[in-house]
Amino acid sequence: MFLSSMQEKDIINTFDGKKIGTIIDAEVDENGKVTTLFVQNRKFFFLIGKKHEIKWSSIEKIGKDVILVKFDNL
């Protein structure tokens, strides 16, 4: 799966069921594996919300339209 296709998906927190945001960047280790996703929520069209770092290990499921993560640091 390409990062560009993952950026189109909403990131949903399974801890509380709320939308965290969308992927804006990713961190890759020296072996080419994604270790961290950087997610940001857009409050309105021009207002940008808080940026979150989500470890790859927190991903529970990647679906057609959403990525479910267990994230309790909001």
N, C-alpha and C positions, 0 to 999 in steps of 0.2 A: 504494500500500500504506500502511496506517495503522500508526503506531508501536505501537498496542495489539496489533495482530496480529503484529508483529515481536517483541514482548516474550514471546510464547508459545513462541518458537523457541529451541533451544539454540545457543550460539555455539561452534563447533568450530574449533580452530586447525589449519590445514593444515601448519604447520611441524612439529608433533609428534603430531597426531591426537587431542589431548586436549580435553576440554570446558573452555572458559574460564568459562562461566556463562551468565547471561541478561541481557538489556538492562534497565537500570533507569531510564535517562534518555538524552536526546540533545541535542546542541548544534546550533542552526540559525543560518545566517548571515542577513544582512539581506535576502537575496533569497528566503529561505524554503527553502533547500536544507540538508539534513542534512550536517554536516561531521564530527561526532564522535559515536560511540556510547559510552555509559558502561555497562560490563558488570561484574557482580558475581557471584561464586560463593557459593552457600549450602553450607557444609560439612555442617551438620545442619539440622534444622528451625528452630532458633533461633540458631545460630551463623552469622554472616555473614563471608565471606572477603574477600580483597583486592579493591578496586575498580580496574578497568583502563579506560584511555581508548583506544579503537580508532578510527582515522581511517576515514572512509567509503571512501577510496581503497584501504584494505586488504581490503575485502570482495571475495571472488573469486566467490561464488555464493550466491544466496538460494534455498533449496529449500523444499519443503512443510513439513518439520519442523525443519530446521537452517539456520544461516547459516555458511558457510565463510569464514574470514578467514585471512590470512597475517599472523601476529603472533609475533615472536620476542623480545619484551621481557618475558617472564615471569620 
